[in-house]
Amino acid sequence: MPEITRFYGIVIKMFFGDHSPPHFHAIYGEYNALISIESLDVMEGDLPRRAEKMVLEWARLYQKELLQIWQSQEFIKLPPLT
């Protein structure tokens, strides 16, 4: 699973050829969540509240790029949340 970015101990990854709807994985320690790219809702799993807030803030910034990665299946490294 390619790593798209990493920030504040949070790793963002995406499986190519994964099931719909378009989503990415956010991993923080033992926590793991699947986040919908289109709605930015947590589809499955969970994250601590602060980590979830940072992931969603980052995803809003790069939502278009995330959807492009999902559709093209081309790996692109995105900048972290700063």
C-alpha positions, -999 to 999 in steps of 0.1 A, spaced: 0 0 0 18 32 -12 23 59 14 9 92 2 22 113 31 31 113 67 26 140 94 25 142 132 28 104 134 -1 99 110 5 78 79 -18 83 49 -19 53 24 -40 42 -5 -45 7 -19 -46 6 -57 -75 -15 -70 -92 -13 -36 -130 -15 -33 -153 15 -39 -162 41 -29 -129 61 -33 -111 62 0 -78 63 18 -64 48 50 -52 69 79 -30 51 104 -20 65 138 -4 40 161 -28 12 167 -57 32 152 -67 28 115 -96 46 97 -109 45 61 -118 79 50 -141 86 20 -124 110 -5 -157 124 -17 -175 130 16 -146 130 39 -165 108 63 -149 80 83 -163 49 66 -147 24 89 -124 23 120 -115 52 141 -88 77 151 -83 97 182 -103 130 179 -73 152 174 -57 129 148 -91 127 129 -93 165 129 -58 168 114 -65 141 88 -97 157 77 -80 192 75 -53 177 53 -78 158 32 -98 190 25 -66 206 12 -58 177 -12 -92 162 -19 -89 168 -57 -54 153 -58 -66 122 -37 -95 116 -62 -70 119 -91 -47 94 -75 -77 70 -69 -90 74 -105 -56 72 -123 -40 46 -100 -8 66 -103 12 70 -71 18 107 -62 34 118 -30 15 147 -14 28 173 10 22 168 47 0 189 70 22 217 84 
